[in-house]
C-alpha cells in the first residue's frame, strides 16, 4: 500500500485535459501559438492585398431627386384626393419605381446596352449573355435609397466604366420623369375625350329639343300655351326640378362608374388612384411593406441569398406585396361596386321621377293637350341644358386641373462621373482581413488546445489525476555544444537542470520517513518519456548529497543506463547475471568516476524471457542485499503499458514515481498506467512531468526556478573571477 504523504492531494474526478480548465493556461497556450496566429494574420493580409490588386474596379454614380409635396388644387375635382407625398409609403413607392426592371430595361434600350430579343452578346470573359442575363446583371447594380427624414432619394448605379454609370443614373431619372408625365397626360387625355364626346352629344340633343319647342310655340301660339299654367306649372316645375337633379346625378354617377371600369389590374397603376392609395387598409399594408423592404435592403448587405435570414426577409416582403395586391384588388372591386350601386340608384330615381312626371302630365292632359305638350318640350329643353352644363363644367375642371398639377419629383443633383472606384474598399477589406486572420488563428489555436489530450502544466496533472507532481523537468541542453546533456544534474550550481533534480530530490525526501524512502523505482506509461534520463539524474543528485547511491538498470527489454555513462551499448554483466546466479552482487556494481558516491548496475546478459526471469527471481532479497551496501537504490524499469516487467517489481519497492512526458503523452495512457500500477500494489508517490517545452512568461514551475537566486551570485562570482584575473 502506498505510504501517506503530506504532498498527497485529495482524489478528484478526472476531467478532460483538452477542455479549457483555466484562463491562465489558455493564455499561455495562445502565447505559444503566437506564430500560428501571426501566420494566419499575414496570410489573410496577403490574400486581401492580392484580392485588392486583382479585383475589378467598380465605379458608382449617384443622382439625387427630390419628391415634391403636392399643393392644394385650385379647383375641386370630385373623387380626386390630394396625395401626401411626405408619407413614407409613397416615398418608398417612388424609390421602388426608380429601380424597377421595366424602367431599367427602357433605359438600357435607350442607351443601346441591351442585345436584341433572342440575340446574345459575349462579355470580356468569353461568356455568352442573353438579354435577360444582361438585364439581371444591371438590376443588381441599381439602387434607390431614401434619405432618412427627408424627401430626397439617391439613385445609384454601379458599373466598371464610370462614364456609363453616370449616364445610366441620369437616364434613369429622365426616363422616370418622362414616364410620369406621359402617364398623367394619358389620364387627362382620356378624361377629356370622354367628356368632350358627352358634351357634343348633349349639345346636339339640347339643340334639337330647343328647336322642337320653338316650332311648337310658333304652331300653337303663345296665348294658348299659357292657359291654365297656374294649375299645371307649380306641380310640373317641382317634378321637373327633381328630375333635372336626378338626371344630373345620373350623368355624374354614370361617368364615375365608367371611369372605375377602366381601372386595370396593375397594382402600381391602381395605387395612382387617390381613392385606392389613401385607403386605410392599403396605407397600413404599404407602410408594413416599406419597413420590410428597408429591413430586406439592410439584410442584403449582410447576408447572401441562401442565408436563412435573407430567405425569411424576402418571404416577408413577397407576402406583404401579395397582401398589398390583394387589398388593392379588393378595394378596386369595392369602389366599382359602390359606383355601380350609386349609378343604379340614380337610374332608378330618375325612372321613378320620370314616372311621376308622366303621371302629372297625364293628370294635366285634361287641362289641354297644347299646354301639356308645351310643358313637356320645355322640360325636355331644361333637362338637356342641365346635362350639357354639367358635362361642360366637368370638362373645364379637368382641363384646369391638368394645367395646374405640380411636378411630382425634380432632379436636385445630377450624377457626375466618379473619380474613385466604390469597390474594392481597401480599408474595409484589410480590416476584415486583419480580424479574419486573427479570428482564424485564434480559432485554430483554440481547436488545437481543445484537441490536445496531453498534460501541459503541473496544474493539469494535479487537477485531472488527483496526484502530486514531484517535479517538472524542462528540455535542458548543455551549456556548450548545443547537444542534449544527459547528466545535467552533474552541472554547476547555476544550471537549470541541476536545480530541477535537486528540487526533485528534496520533494521525494519530504514524502515520509527516510528509512521508508530508500528504494525508488522510476517508470512510465509509454516508451521514450525520459524515465532513464530522470532516474540517472535523480541518482546523481542523491550522490551529490553524499548518499551512497546505486542506480539499477532493470529495463530488461531496452536498457539505456550503460549508454548514459559509457556513451555506447557495451555488453556488461549486470542484474540478469545476478538473478541467474552467475555473478555476485559486489561484482556487478560499477563505480562512476566523475560522480563520487554513485554506482550503477547494468542490465547484463539479455534474456529471451524477461518476465519469466523476474517472476522466478527474488527481487526483495536483491534490494535487501543492496541496502546493506548503499543508502539509496534507484531503479530504472520498462514502461508499464507495452510490457508487464515493471508490474512484477513495483510492489516490492518503497517509492514508485511515474514519468509523464509533458505536452505529448495522452491522459488516457497515463490513467491506464496508474491503474496497472495500483493493481500491482505499487506505492505510487507522484508524477514527474518531463520534457516540458520552454515557455515565455513562466509557463511551468521550472521557469520560476530558472534564474531565481542565481543571477546575482553568478554575476558576483564572475566579477570576483575577473578581479582575481586582473
Secondary structure, DSSP 8 states (H G I E B T S, - for coil): -----TT---------TTS---HHHHHHHHHHTHHHHHHHHHHHHHHHHHHHHHS--BEEEEEEEEE------SS--TT-----TTSHHHHHHHHHHHT-HHHHHHHHHHTT-S--TT-EEE-TTS-EEEHHHHHHHHHTTEEEEE-TTSSEEEEEEEESSHHHHHHHHHHHHHHHHHHHHHHHHHHHHHHHHHHHHHHHHHHHHHHHHHHHHHHHHHHH-HHHHTTTHHHHHHHHHHHHHHHHHHHHHHHHHHHHHHHHHT--S-HHHHHTSHHHHT-HHHHHHHHHHHHHHHHHHHHHHHS-TTSHHHHHHHHHHHHHHHHHHHHHHHHHHHHHHHHHHHHHHHHHHHHHHHHHHHHHHHHHGGG-HHHHHHHHHHHHHHHHHHHHHHHHHHHHHHHHHHHH---SEEEEE-----SS-SBS-HHHHHHHHHHHHHHHHHHHHHHHHHH--B--SHHHHHHHH---EEEEEE----SSSSS--S-GGGS-TT-HHHHHHHHHHHHHHTTS-GGGSSEEEEEESSSSSSHHHHHHHHHHHHHHTT--EEEEE--SSS--HHHHHHSS------HHHHHTTSS-HHHH-EE-TTSTTEEEE---S--S-HHHHHHHS-HHHHHHHHHTT-SEEEEE---TTT-SHHHHHHTTSSEEEEEEETTTSBHHHHHHHHHHHHHTT--EEEEEEEEE---TT--SHHHHHTTTTTHHHHHHHHHHHHHHH-
